[in-house]
Amino acid sequence: MWKNFYIKPNEIGILYNRSDFKKILQPGTYIYFGGHWQVKTYDLNQPEAKIENLELLLRNYGAELQEYLLVVRTGFNQAALVRCGQIWLSVLPNQLRVFWRGFIEVQAHFFNLETNLELPAEFVQQLRGITLSGIKKFQISEYELGLLYVQNNFVRSLSTGEYAFWSLDRDVSVRTISRLIPNPDFPLEEILIERHPDFVATYCETVQLQSQQVAIARYQGKVIAILPPTSRKLFWQGVEVEVIDISSDAKLPTSLIAELVSGLPEVLALSRNYLHFCEVPPQHIGLLYINQEFQAQLPSGKHAWWLFGRSWQTEVFDLRQQTLEVSGQDILSKDKVPLRLNLTAGYRILDPLRAKNGLSDIINYLYKELQFALRGAVGEKSLDALLEDKGAIDSSIFEYIRQKTADYGIEVDSVGVKDIILPGEIKTILSKVVEAEKAAQANVIRRREETAATRSMLNTAKVMEDNPVALRLKELEVLERIAEKIEKIQVNGSLDSILTELIRINRN
């Protein structure tokens, strides 16, 4: 019995007799006698060979198969890259893979994972855009620096470029740090300083402060960070660091205060954490306490001190004339009339230190004392006395409050009762009293005027009684007043009859 086998041009075959390997068959036609021949064909367009019993065949017929197969066998700490035409494959450790030679160009590259996990640059470029099992790729931009970590242990820095690493039984990661930020957060900063001095010396400025030192870091003339005592920090090279000793004098110079206040928002926030600020406006004065002990008076302006190792307290006092209102005080007068009064006082602080040391709350103290003085002054007088002389109340309160405040460095310049508010029923009664008084005064004036008029008339009558001419003039005066009120007068007879005879008056 004869058997015919045909191997296509894009195929290769393996000839078996009773399952025993005999040979590799190239494309063509083959005739064999017997019924136990068998041929397995493989498509060469798929370069990786999937051959059964591959280990056995290689052990027994390795020399013959090497002519047709590229054998890629990796060890425990070994990996490989295989290029099949334009296709790349990765071979992981402890693997055996074979590829057909000749039809598609096949190349294998082996890598020792024990000595180096990084792929050479020529492979990185060829693998661009290709994802392979067991390989991690990283891109470092021109404004970044990369830190390579294997199993979370720092290995080295990576400059701008593309990188690829085998990541099989070990974790490989790259942490990028921006070079645009002069004070970035370096990962595991303390470890870098202690165990990788070469990296620190190449790229960084290190700041190490003692217990009585602070530091200000500047980049391109701007404050970027404030460091407290005993701190340690990494910056990129190019950062200027000013170390300040605060053991003897913790106050900041005016120029530095202005620089910190006008700096970046994050610097201002740091300043508020590390500094005690006090701004004293014009016409004010400040008191400075360190560890609860008075130290100095502060003139107008901005002041700041480093907080570390001390407690700071400042208080600002207004030296100008100030006004205090004591409103809505309900008080009984001496004659038990309920009154509501409003009081205004003008004062100024002459000695802030005495006022601060003697009083815990200056405004509350003044308010209470003015309240007591007002109650005492009003309670000693009747309603009539209060209404007649409000100035007496002001004088009484003024004398009282001046004595109370003189020992605390406070001067009261003026005190005045603004309003005395009466209850509604008292207002009504007072209105009636005033009305009755005014009515009596009007009646007296009216009687006086009537008496004067009567006396005048009596004098006029005596004059006319003894003087006919005066009588005639009076009569003419009366006639003139009558004539002003009528339009036409008809007289019969002579003028002499005007006053002796009947006068007929016609009104049209």
Secondary structure, DSSP 8 states (H G I E B T S, - for coil): -EEEEEE-TTEEEEEEETTEEEEEE-SEEEEEESS-EEEEEEETTS-EE--TTHHHHHHHHHHHHHTTEEEEE--TTEEEEEEETTEEEEE-TT-EEEEE-SSS-EEEEEEETTT--B--HHHHHHTTT---TTEEEEEE-TTEEEEEEETTEEEEEE-SEEEEEE-SSS-EEEEEEESSSSS---TTHHHHHHH-HHHHHHHEEEEE--TTEEEEEEETTEEEEEE-TT-EEEEETT-EEEEEE-SS--B--HHHHHHHHTS-HHHHHHHHHHEEEEEE-TTEEEEEEETTEEEEEE-SEEEEEE-TTS-EEEEEEE-S-EEEEEEEEEEE-TT--EEEEEEEEEEEES-HHHHHHH-S-HHHHHHHHHHHHHHHHHHTS-HHHHHH-HHHHHHHHHHHHHHHHGGGTEEEEEEEEEEEE--HHHHHHHHHHHHHHHHHHHHHHHHHHHHHHHHHHHHHHHHHHT-HHHHHHHHHHHHHHHHTT-S--B--S-GGGTTTS--B----
